[in-house]
Amino acid sequence: MAAVLILYSGKLWPTMVIHALYDILTFSETPLTQDGVGIFGGNIGSLIHVIISLVLWVSFAAFLLIKNRKLIKQNVQILTQVQKTDLTIS
């Protein structure tokens, strides 16, 4: 998902913000993140949580990839273009 978001936006910061927010939610001490609470309690609940998360992230990534292929192709060209720097060997 992170790679798709970078290709879609052409920037790294949106991916960093989403990752930070996801980490805050994951490592917070809320009922959503505690074992044995609600529908995600126990081994089966953990498996359900993983499957739901996987389906949501993959669906969102597929949507972004399919929605605007031309933009993604442009961003790939920009991101893979060799930049001239002081370290570049002539």
VENKA-V865442 format. One record per pair of residues at least 6 apart in sequence whose C-alpha atoms are under 7 Angstrom apart, sorted by the first residue. I is the first residue (numbers start at 1). J is the second residue. If there is no record, write none. Layout:
i:j
I:J
I:J
//
This chain:
i:j
1:57
1:58
1:61
2:15
4:61
4:65
5:15
6:12
6:15
7:72
7:75
7:76
8:64
8:71
8:72
10:75
26:33
31:37
35:41
35:42
36:42
39:45
40:46
40:48
40:49
//
